[in-house]
Amino acid sequence: MKRGKKYIASAKLIDRTVQYDPAEAIDLVKKSAVAKFDETIEAHIRLGVDGRHADQQVRGAVVLPHGTGKKVRVLVFAKGDKVAEAEAAGADFVGGDELVPKIQNEGWLDFDVVVATPDMMGVVGRLGRVLGPKGLMPNPKAGTVTMDVAKAVKEIKAGKIEYRLDKTNIIHVPVGKASFTEEQLSDNFETLMGAIVKARPASAKGTYLRSVTLASTMGPGVKVNTTKFS
């Protein structure tokens, strides 16, 4: 893969053989984010679990103290009083059955998170083939299937993110933007790591945090020493 001059220059700042302490890693990631836009800083966390087993799944949600720096568009499936509650809380879109053909047939996906009341999951279930592969299906573990739609919407807008294992047992989540201060990124990263360590399945054996890497959208990865989190 051919790399640009900026990437190569940034990569020179980082020693790939070193695991940096979190503060130093954040400093290096910020320095290596040199694109013309405000890059997202992501954490890539490899866990010592086997996600193919239900009892080793790691999934949940956490509110990052400083948010992700991204405007999150929330779609709520609700009816009755819950429609007004969701709208008052700042949901971008609220609806029910009428949204199914729009999403299924017209390919409308102008939203980042889907929240649903439990009584609407029959409707949402019909969209499983569309929403599932995109990671958009509401889930009780992530707090996106709930009667308290106002709380769910407010938390998501305030910086609540969902984390889950991919097929290779790695969690990929944003921890902020390159324009954030080091303190903001550090707060967000520590909050995320705390939640993931707490979510360790009882059946997980051996080393839980296999590796943690921080990287900006266009920059090289920086390995983080996980000793303080273990």
Number of C-alpha atoms within 10 A of each C-alpha: 3 5 7 9 9 14 16 14 13 18 17 11 14 18 11 13 8 11 17 19 14 22 14 14 22 25 14 21 24 22 14 26 25 19 14 6 11 15 20 22 25 21 24 17 21 19 23 18 25 17 19 12 9 9 13 20 20 22 18 18 18 21 19 24 18 18 22 25 18 12 12 18 17 22 22 29 26 25 18 7 8 19 19 15 19 28 17 12 16 14 25 15 17 21 16 15 15 9 16 17 12 12 15 16 8 9 10 12 14 12 14 13 20 23 31 30 20 17 14 18 18 10 17 22 15 13 18 16 11 16 18 12 9 11 15 18 21 25 19 13 11 19 22 25 23 18 16 15 26 20 15 24 28 17 18 25 22 18 22 22 21 22 20 19 21 13 10 12 19 22 20 18 20 25 30 26 22 24 16 18 14 16 12 17 27 20 15 23 24 16 16 23 19 14 17 23 15 9 14 19 15 8 12 15 11 9 11 16 20 13 17 21 21 25 24 27 18 18 24 22 22 28 23 21 18 17 8 7 11 11
